[in-house]
Amino acid sequence: MINEPSAQEIFSLQMIKERVAKVLIGEKLDSGATKNRGQALERRVLDLLGYPNDKKKQLYGGFPDIRNQLLEVKVQDSPTVDLGKFSPEFEEVVIDDLHITTYDVRYLIALTNPDTEIIEGIILSSGEKLGEVFSYVSDKSYKCQRSIPIKFFDKYSGMSIFNPS
């Protein structure tokens, strides 16, 4: 999943729709923090795509989430989706040596019911077409993403802490 994308190995959106999107609708995501639900969804997508899915293994944590498939996986259970540092609103090179841009990255966004945590719909789109489904906030913001082990979140779940050791 973390290998460079190769034209011969990238699944079509139609195939992802059949193998992943149709299966996900009606499934319940593990409850918990948004980050946990996002990781649970990413692991489920990896499983449905046929990748080995060792729950103890760290996820890639980069952009896009499933690099080999140019697939960014998101959960939406509120009015907005955080697209992170790269937005397909602006065409920008994200993999230099292959000249892959934000338009080339594909998005799988699970529309979940915030009360039941059940996936009620899926948006599956190339970055280039995502603006036809969603409107973008006019401001451009950046964030720094770091991989943090899930056991860190489990250890401090439900707590308010300052400078954890």
C-alpha positions in Angstrom: 0.0 0.0 0.0 2.9 2.4 0.5 4.7 1.6 -2.7 4.8 4.2 -5.5 1.7 4.0 -7.7 2.1 2.1 -10.9 -0.4 2.4 -13.8 -0.6 -1.4 -14.1 -1.6 -1.8 -10.4 -4.0 1.1 -9.8 -7.6 -0.1 -9.5 -10.3 1.7 -11.5 -12.8 3.8 -9.6 -15.4 1.3 -10.9 -13.6 -1.6 -9.3 -13.2 0.3 -6.0 -16.9 1.1 -6.2 -17.8 -2.6 -6.6 -15.3 -4.1 -4.1 -15.3 -1.4 -1.5 -18.0 1.3 -1.7 -21.0 -1.0 -2.1 -19.8 -3.2 0.7 -19.2 -0.4 3.1 -22.7 1.1 2.9 -24.6 -0.1 6.0 -21.5 -1.0 8.0 -20.9 0.5 11.4 -17.5 2.1 12.1 -15.9 1.5 15.4 -16.8 4.2 17.8 -14.4 6.6 19.3 -12.5 9.7 18.3 -12.6 10.8 14.7 -9.0 9.7 14.2 -9.9 6.2 15.4 -12.9 6.0 13.0 -10.7 7.2 10.2 -8.1 4.6 10.9 -10.8 1.9 11.2 -12.2 2.9 7.9 -8.8 2.9 6.3 -8.0 -0.6 7.6 -11.4 -1.8 6.3 -10.7 -0.3 2.9 -7.3 -2.0 2.8 -9.0 -5.3 3.7 -11.6 -5.0 0.9 -8.9 -4.1 -1.6 -7.0 -7.3 -0.7 -4.1 -5.8 1.1 -2.7 -7.7 4.1 -4.2 -6.0 7.1 -2.3 -6.5 10.3 -4.2 -4.3 12.9 -1.0 -4.0 14.9 1.0 -2.6 11.9 1.2 1.2 11.6 -0.8 2.8 8.8 1.1 4.8 6.2 0.0 8.2 7.6 1.0 10.1 4.5 -0.9 11.5 1.5 -2.6 9.8 0.0 -3.5 7.3 2.7 -3.3 4.3 0.3 -0.4 5.5 -1.8 -0.3 2.5 -4.2 -3.9 3.2 -5.2 -3.7 7.1 -5.0 -6.6 6.8 -2.6 -7.3 9.2 0.2 -9.8 7.8 2.8 -12.0 10.1 4.8 -14.9 9.9 7.3 -17.6 12.6 7.2 -20.0 12.8 10.1 -20.2 16.6 10.3 -20.9 19.4 7.7 -17.2 19.6 6.8 -14.4 17.2 5.7 -10.8 18.1 6.7 -8.9 17.4 3.5 -5.6 18.1 5.3 -2.6 19.9 3.8 -3.4 19.1 0.2 -6.7 20.2 -1.3 -7.9 19.1 -4.8 -9.2 22.7 -5.1 -5.7 23.6 -6.2 -3.7 21.5 -8.7 -0.4 20.8 -6.9 2.2 18.1 -7.5 2.2 15.7 -4.6 4.5 12.9 -5.9 7.3 14.7 -7.7 9.0 11.9 -9.7 5.7 10.7 -11.1 4.2 14.1 -11.6 1.1 13.1 -9.7 -1.1 16.0 -8.7 -4.0 16.6 -6.3 -6.3 16.2 -9.3 -5.0 12.6 -9.8 -5.6 11.5 -6.2 -8.9 9.7 -5.7 -11.1 10.3 -2.6 -13.3 7.8 -0.8 -15.4 9.7 1.7 -17.7 7.7 4.0 -20.8 9.6 4.9 -21.7 8.4 8.3 -24.6 9.1 10.6 -23.1 10.8 13.7 -25.7 9.1 16.0 -25.5 5.5 14.7 -22.0 5.6 13.2 -23.4 3.6 10.3 -22.0 4.4 6.8 -25.0 5.7 4.9 -23.3 6.7 1.7 -20.0 6.9 -0.1 -18.5 9.6 -2.2 -15.9 8.2 -4.6 -14.2 10.7 -6.9 -11.0 11.9 -8.4 -9.6 15.0 -6.9 -10.3 16.8 -10.1 -14.0 16.2 -9.9 -14.4 16.4 -6.1 -15.4 20.1 -6.3 -18.5 19.0 -8.3 -19.7 17.2 -5.2 -18.4 19.4 -2.4 -17.9 23.2 -2.2 -14.5 24.3 -0.8 -14.0 26.8 2.0 -12.3 29.8 0.4 -9.5 29.9 2.9 -6.4 27.8 2.5 -5.0 26.3 5.7 -2.1 24.0 6.4 -1.5 21.5 9.1 1.4 19.3 10.0 0.6 15.6 10.1 2.5 13.2 12.2 1.9 9.5 12.8 1.0 8.9 16.4 0.6 5.3 17.5 -3.0 4.4 18.3 -2.0 3.0 21.7 -1.2 6.7 22.7 -4.9 7.6 22.0 -6.1 4.5 23.8 -4.0 5.2 26.8 -5.4 8.7 27.2 -8.9 8.2 25.9 -11.4 10.3 27.8 -8.8 12.2 29.6 -7.6 15.8 29.5 -3.8 15.9 29.9 -1.0 18.3 29.7 2.5 17.3 28.5 2.0 13.5 28.6 5.1 11.5 29.1 
